[in-house]
Amino acid sequence: MEKSTAIGIVLGFVSVFVGMVLKGAPITSLNNPAAFLIIIGGTFSCLFTGFTLEQMRNFPRLIKKTFQSPPRQEKAELLKLFVELSQIARREGILALENKLSDIHDPFFKTGLGMVIDGMDPDFVSDVLDAELQVMQERHAEGMSMFTQAGTYAPTLGVLGAVVGLIAALGNLKDIDKLGHSIAAAFIATLLGIFTGYVIWLPFANKLKILSGQEIAQKRMIIEGILSLQAGDSPTAIEAKLMVFIPQTERDALKKEGE
């Protein structure tokens, strides 16, 4: 589980609720169905208008993804695997790598290595893997844009909700007690709009961006490793090429392991 997402959401709710109490704002003021309808319902109505039904079906899955740790190999493990594959290829030939395909669970990695074993042209292999990576990036960008748009709509709908509430408040000008309550209720919509936009939707978009960047970097490392295997590079050369994808702190740890 990606604990940072859960921690952020919980801290967001705690900060707002405790802040309201410290400011003397009654928590009961959040019992405002109209505000929730305008903000939550309005945000999703904008999303349904702006995206296709097929795209919206992915919305719950994308939320779930922000709470899950990405199922990917560590870059250090990938480096060791490519060095091992290059040693086998130099000792027994590239066709010997076919026995290692069953040990690889990443479909992207498996596809690329399979094409190399089949003896396909290096340019073709590179083009196919680059195209697959490009499609993945576009798919990720589509998912991120849904949350970015939600984060844009929600605060604006909060202003709309406040305006609706103030219109209702103007009908109670003769009753000072009701007037104060109506004005307070009007700004609950603004609170909800800003909270959902800046504490939920936009952070979700940023988390998806980070996860996407990590996956893309890993896929680029795999492409470089596969093309190096196909070129017949030595284990030392492959290790030097792939080491650039690994953060300096991890490089130091790998060097200590090798000593």
C-alpha positions as a Markdown table, in Angstrom:
| # | Residue | x | y | z |
|---|---|---|---|---|
| 1 | Met | 0.0 | 0.0 | 0.0 |
| 2 | Glu | 1.2 | 3.5 | -0.8 |
| 3 | Lys | 0.9 | 4.8 | 2.8 |
| 4 | Ser | 1.7 | 8.4 | 1.9 |
| 5 | Thr | -1.6 | 8.8 | 0.1 |
| 6 | Ala | -3.6 | 7.6 | 3.1 |
| 7 | Ile | -1.5 | 9.8 | 5.5 |
| 8 | Gly | -2.1 | 12.8 | 3.3 |
| 9 | Ile | -5.8 | 12.3 | 3.2 |
| 10 | Val | -6.1 | 11.7 | 6.9 |
| 11 | Leu | -4.0 | 14.8 | 7.7 |
| 12 | Gly | -6.1 | 16.9 | 5.4 |
| 13 | Phe | -9.3 | 16.0 | 7.1 |
| 14 | Val | -7.8 | 16.3 | 10.6 |
| 15 | Ser | -6.3 | 19.7 | 9.7 |
| 16 | Val | -9.6 | 21.1 | 8.5 |
| 17 | Phe | -11.7 | 19.7 | 11.3 |
| 18 | Val | -9.3 | 20.6 | 14.1 |
| 19 | Gly | -8.8 | 24.0 | 12.5 |
| 20 | Met | -12.5 | 24.6 | 12.4 |
| 21 | Val | -12.8 | 23.7 | 16.1 |
| 22 | Leu | -9.8 | 26.0 | 17.0 |
| 23 | Lys | -11.5 | 28.8 | 15.1 |
| 24 | Gly | -14.8 | 28.3 | 16.8 |
| 25 | Ala | -16.6 | 27.2 | 13.7 |
| 26 | Pro | -19.2 | 24.5 | 14.6 |
| 27 | Ile | -18.6 | 21.1 | 13.0 |
| 28 | Thr | -22.4 | 20.7 | 12.6 |
| 29 | Ser | -22.2 | 23.4 | 10.0 |
| 30 | Leu | -20.8 | 20.7 | 7.6 |
| 31 | Asn | -24.2 | 19.1 | 7.7 |
| 32 | Asn | -25.2 | 20.8 | 4.5 |
| 33 | Pro | -26.5 | 18.4 | 1.8 |
| 34 | Ala | -27.0 | 21.2 | -0.7 |
| 35 | Ala | -23.3 | 22.2 | -0.6 |
| 36 | Phe | -22.2 | 18.5 | -1.0 |
| 37 | Leu | -24.6 | 18.1 | -3.9 |
| 38 | Ile | -23.3 | 21.3 | -5.7 |
| 39 | Ile | -19.6 | 20.4 | -5.2 |
| 40 | Ile | -19.5 | 16.6 | -5.5 |
| 41 | Gly | -22.3 | 16.3 | -7.9 |
| 42 | Gly | -21.2 | 19.3 | -9.9 |
| 43 | Thr | -17.6 | 18.1 | -10.1 |
| 44 | Phe | -18.7 | 14.7 | -11.5 |
| 45 | Ser | -21.2 | 16.3 | -13.9 |
| 46 | Cys | -18.3 | 18.3 | -15.3 |
| 47 | Leu | -16.1 | 15.2 | -15.6 |
| 48 | Phe | -18.9 | 13.3 | -17.4 |
| 49 | Thr | -19.3 | 16.2 | -19.8 |
| 50 | Gly | -15.6 | 16.5 | -20.4 |
| 51 | Phe | -14.7 | 12.8 | -20.7 |
| 52 | Thr | -16.1 | 9.8 | -22.4 |
| 53 | Leu | -18.0 | 7.1 | -20.5 |
| 54 | Glu | -15.2 | 4.6 | -21.1 |
| 55 | Gln | -12.7 | 7.0 | -19.6 |
| 56 | Met | -14.9 | 7.6 | -16.6 |
| 57 | Arg | -15.1 | 3.9 | -15.9 |
| 58 | Asn | -11.3 | 4.1 | -15.1 |
| 59 | Phe | -11.9 | 6.8 | -12.5 |
| 60 | Pro | -12.3 | 4.4 | -9.5 |
| 61 | Arg | -9.4 | 2.3 | -10.7 |
| 62 | Leu | -7.1 | 5.4 | -10.8 |
| 63 | Ile | -8.1 | 6.4 | -7.3 |
| 64 | Lys | -7.3 | 2.9 | -6.1 |
| 65 | Lys | -3.9 | 3.1 | -7.9 |
| 66 | Thr | -2.9 | 6.1 | -5.8 |
| 67 | Phe | -3.2 | 3.9 | -2.7 |
| 68 | Gln | -1.3 | 1.0 | -4.1 |
| 69 | Ser | 2.4 | 0.5 | -4.3 |
| 70 | Pro | 3.4 | 0.1 | -7.9 |
| 71 | Pro | 4.2 | -3.6 | -8.8 |
| 72 | Arg | 7.6 | -3.0 | -10.4 |
| 73 | Gln | 11.1 | -4.4 | -10.1 |
| 74 | Glu | 13.7 | -2.3 | -8.3 |
| 75 | Lys | 16.2 | -0.8 | -10.7 |
| 76 | Ala | 19.1 | -2.5 | -8.9 |
| 77 | Glu | 17.3 | -5.9 | -9.5 |
| 78 | Leu | 16.9 | -5.0 | -13.2 |
| 79 | Leu | 20.6 | -4.2 | -13.5 |
| 80 | Lys | 21.6 | -7.5 | -12.0 |
| 81 | Leu | 19.2 | -9.3 | -14.2 |
| 82 | Phe | 20.5 | -7.7 | -17.4 |
| 83 | Val | 24.1 | -8.5 | -16.3 |
| 84 | Glu | 23.1 | -12.1 | -15.8 |
| 85 | Leu | 21.3 | -12.3 | -19.2 |
| 86 | Ser | 24.3 | -10.8 | -20.9 |
| 87 | Gln | 26.6 | -13.3 | -19.3 |
| 88 | Ile | 24.4 | -16.2 | -20.6 |
| 89 | Ala | 24.1 | -14.6 | -24.0 |
| 90 | Arg | 27.9 | -14.3 | -24.4 |
| 91 | Arg | 28.5 | -17.8 | -23.1 |
| 92 | Glu | 25.7 | -19.8 | -24.8 |
| 93 | Gly | 24.3 | -17.4 | -27.4 |
| 94 | Ile | 21.3 | -15.2 | -27.6 |
| 95 | Leu | 18.9 | -18.1 | -28.1 |
| 96 | Ala | 19.8 | -19.4 | -24.7 |
| 97 | Leu | 17.8 | -16.5 | -23.2 |
| 98 | Glu | 14.6 | -18.2 | -24.2 |
| 99 | Asn | 14.9 | -20.3 | -21.0 |
| 100 | Lys | 14.8 | -17.1 | -18.9 |
| 101 | Leu | 11.5 | -15.8 | -20.5 |
| 102 | Ser | 9.4 | -17.7 | -18.0 |
| 103 | Asp | 11.1 | -15.9 | -15.1 |
| 104 | Ile | 10.2 | -12.5 | -16.4 |
| 105 | His | 6.7 | -11.3 | -15.4 |
| 106 | Asp | 6.8 | -7.8 | -16.9 |
| 107 | Pro | 4.9 | -8.0 | -20.2 |
| 108 | Phe | 6.9 | -5.1 | -21.7 |
| 109 | Phe | 10.2 | -6.7 | -20.8 |
| 110 | Lys | 9.0 | -10.1 | -22.0 |
| 111 | Thr | 7.9 | -8.7 | -25.4 |
| 112 | Gly | 11.2 | -6.9 | -26.0 |
| 113 | Leu | 13.3 | -9.9 | -25.0 |
| 114 | Gly | 11.2 | -12.2 | -27.1 |
| 115 | Met | 11.7 | -10.1 | -30.2 |
| 116 | Val | 15.5 | -10.1 | -29.6 |
| 117 | Ile | 15.5 | -13.9 | -29.2 |
| 118 | Asp | 13.5 | -14.2 | -32.5 |
| 119 | Gly | 16.3 | -12.2 | -34.2 |
| 120 | Met | 14.2 | -9.2 | -35.2 |
| 121 | Asp | 16.0 | -6.1 | -36.6 |
| 122 | Pro | 17.3 | -3.8 | -33.8 |
| 123 | Asp | 15.6 | -0.7 | -35.3 |
| 124 | Phe | 12.3 | -2.6 | -35.4 |
| 125 | Val | 12.6 | -3.7 | -31.8 |
| 126 | Ser | 13.4 | -0.1 | -30.8 |
| 127 | Asp | 10.5 | 1.3 | -32.7 |
| 128 | Val | 8.0 | -1.2 | -31.2 |
| 129 | Leu | 9.1 | -0.6 | -27.7 |
| 130 | Asp | 9.2 | 3.2 | -28.1 |
| 131 | Ala | 5.7 | 3.1 | -29.6 |
| 132 | Glu | 4.4 | 1.0 | -26.7 |
| 133 | Leu | 6.0 | 3.4 | -24.2 |
| 134 | Gln | 4.5 | 6.4 | -26.0 |
| 135 | Val | 1.0 | 4.8 | -25.9 |
| 136 | Met | 1.5 | 4.2 | -22.2 |
| 137 | Gln | 2.5 | 7.8 | -21.6 |
| 138 | Glu | -0.6 | 9.0 | -23.4 |
| 139 | Arg | -2.8 | 6.7 | -21.3 |
| 140 | His | -1.3 | 8.0 | -18.1 |
| 141 | Ala | -1.7 | 11.6 | -19.2 |
| 142 | Glu | -5.3 | 11.0 | -19.8 |
| 143 | Gly | -5.8 | 9.6 | -16.3 |
| 144 | Met | -3.9 | 12.5 | -14.7 |
| 145 | Ser | -6.0 | 15.1 | -16.7 |
| 146 | Met | -9.2 | 13.8 | -15.1 |
| 147 | Phe | -8.0 | 14.6 | -11.6 |
| 148 | Thr | -6.4 | 17.9 | -12.8 |
| 149 | Gln | -9.8 | 18.9 | -14.3 |
| 150 | Ala | -11.6 | 17.9 | -11.1 |
| 151 | Gly | -9.2 | 20.0 | -9.1 |
| 152 | Thr | -10.0 | 22.9 | -11.4 |
| 153 | Tyr | -13.8 | 22.5 | -11.3 |
| 154 | Ala | -14.3 | 22.0 | -7.6 |
| 155 | Pro | -13.1 | 25.4 | -6.2 |
| 156 | Thr | -15.0 | 27.2 | -8.9 |
| 157 | Leu | -18.1 | 25.3 | -8.1 |
| 158 | Gly | -17.5 | 26.2 | -4.4 |
| 159 | Val | -17.9 | 29.9 | -5.4 |
| 160 | Leu | -21.0 | 29.0 | -7.3 |
| 161 | Gly | -22.3 | 27.2 | -4.2 |
| 162 | Ala | -21.5 | 30.3 | -2.0 |
| 163 | Val | -23.4 | 32.5 | -4.5 |
| 164 | Val | -26.5 | 30.2 | -4.3 |
| 165 | Gly | -26.2 | 30.3 | -0.5 |
| 166 | Leu | -26.0 | 34.1 | -0.4 |
| 167 | Ile | -29.0 | 34.4 | -2.6 |
| 168 | Ala | -30.9 | 32.2 | -0.1 |
| 169 | Ala | -29.5 | 34.4 | 2.7 |
| 170 | Leu | -30.9 | 37.5 | 1.1 |
| 171 | Gly | -34.4 | 36.1 | 1.6 |
| 172 | Asn | -33.8 | 36.2 | 5.4 |
| 173 | Leu | -32.8 | 39.8 | 5.8 |
| 174 | Lys | -35.5 | 40.5 | 8.4 |
| 175 | Asp | -34.5 | 37.6 | 10.6 |
| 176 | Ile | -30.9 | 38.3 | 11.9 |
| 177 | Asp | -30.5 | 34.8 | 13.4 |
| 178 | Lys | -31.4 | 33.0 | 10.2 |
| 179 | Leu | -29.3 | 35.5 | 8.2 |
| 180 | Gly | -26.2 | 34.6 | 10.1 |
| 181 | His | -26.8 | 30.9 | 9.8 |
| 182 | Ser | -27.5 | 31.2 | 6.0 |
| 183 | Ile | -24.4 | 33.2 | 5.4 |
| 184 | Ala | -22.3 | 30.6 | 7.3 |
| 185 | Ala | -23.9 | 27.8 | 5.4 |
| 186 | Ala | -23.2 | 29.6 | 2.1 |
| 187 | Phe | -19.5 | 29.4 | 2.7 |
| 188 | Ile | -19.6 | 25.7 | 3.4 |
| 189 | Ala | -19.8 | 25.1 | -0.3 |
| 190 | Thr | -16.6 | 27.2 | -0.8 |
| 191 | Leu | -14.9 | 25.2 | 1.9 |
| 192 | Leu | -15.8 | 21.9 | 0.3 |
| 193 | Gly | -14.8 | 23.1 | -3.2 |
| 194 | Ile | -11.4 | 24.3 | -2.1 |
| 195 | Phe | -10.8 | 21.2 | 0.2 |
| 196 | Thr | -11.7 | 18.6 | -2.5 |
| 197 | Gly | -9.9 | 20.5 | -5.2 |
| 198 | Tyr | -6.6 | 21.2 | -3.4 |
| 199 | Val | -6.5 | 18.4 | -0.8 |
| 200 | Ile | -7.9 | 15.5 | -2.9 |
| 201 | Trp | -8.1 | 15.9 | -6.6 |
| 202 | Leu | -4.9 | 17.8 | -7.5 |
| 203 | Pro | -2.7 | 15.8 | -5.1 |
| 204 | Phe | -4.1 | 12.6 | -6.7 |
| 205 | Ala | -3.1 | 14.0 | -10.1 |
| 206 | Asn | 0.4 | 14.7 | -8.8 |
| 207 | Lys | 0.7 | 11.2 | -7.3 |
| 208 | Leu | -0.3 | 9.7 | -10.6 |
| 209 | Lys | 2.3 | 11.9 | -12.4 |
| 210 | Ile | 5.0 | 10.6 | -10.0 |
| 211 | Leu | 4.0 | 7.0 | -10.4 |
| 212 | Ser | 3.9 | 7.4 | -14.2 |
| 213 | Gly | 7.4 | 9.0 | -14.2 |
| 214 | Gln | 8.8 | 6.1 | -12.2 |
| 215 | Glu | 7.2 | 3.5 | -14.5 |
| 216 | Ile | 8.4 | 5.3 | -17.6 |
| 217 | Ala | 12.0 | 5.5 | -16.3 |
| 218 | Gln | 11.9 | 1.8 | -15.6 |
| 219 | Lys | 10.7 | 1.1 | -19.1 |
| 220 | Arg | 13.4 | 3.2 | -20.6 |
| 221 | Met | 16.0 | 1.3 | -18.6 |
| 222 | Ile | 14.5 | -2.0 | -19.9 |
| 223 | Ile | 14.7 | -0.7 | -23.5 |
| 224 | Glu | 18.3 | 0.3 | -23.1 |
| 225 | Gly | 19.1 | -3.1 | -21.6 |
| 226 | Ile | 17.3 | -5.1 | -24.3 |
| 227 | Leu | 19.0 | -3.2 | -27.1 |
| 228 | Ser | 22.4 | -3.6 | -25.4 |
| 229 | Leu | 21.8 | -7.4 | -25.2 |
| 230 | Gln | 20.9 | -7.5 | -28.9 |
| 231 | Ala | 24.0 | -5.5 | -29.7 |
| 232 | Gly | 26.1 | -8.1 | -27.9 |
| 233 | Asp | 27.6 | -5.7 | -25.4 |
| 234 | Ser | 29.7 | -7.1 | -22.6 |
| 235 | Pro | 28.3 | -7.4 | -19.0 |
| 236 | Thr | 30.6 | -4.6 | -17.9 |
| 237 | Ala | 29.3 | -2.3 | -20.7 |
| 238 | Ile | 25.7 | -3.1 | -20.0 |
| 239 | Glu | 26.3 | -2.4 | -16.3 |
| 240 | Ala | 27.8 | 0.9 | -17.1 |
| 241 | Lys | 25.0 | 1.9 | -19.4 |
| 242 | Leu | 22.2 | 0.9 | -17.0 |
| 243 | Met | 23.9 | 2.4 | -14.0 |
| 244 | Val | 22.9 | 5.9 | -15.2 |
| 245 | Phe | 19.2 | 5.0 | -14.4 |
| 246 | Ile | 20.0 | 4.3 | -10.8 |
| 247 | Pro | 20.2 | 7.1 | -8.1 |
| 248 | Gln | 23.7 | 7.9 | -6.8 |
| 249 | Thr | 22.8 | 6.6 | -3.3 |
| 250 | Glu | 21.8 | 3.2 | -4.7 |
| 251 | Arg | 24.9 | 3.1 | -6.9 |
| 252 | Asp | 27.1 | 3.4 | -3.8 |
| 253 | Ala | 25.2 | 0.6 | -2.1 |
| 254 | Leu | 25.7 | -1.6 | -5.2 |
| 255 | Lys | 29.4 | -0.9 | -5.3 |
| 256 | Lys | 29.7 | -1.9 | -1.7 |
| 257 | Glu | 27.9 | -5.2 | -2.4 |
| 258 | Gly | 30.3 | -5.9 | -5.3 |
| 259 | Glu | 33.3 | -5.3 | -3.1 |
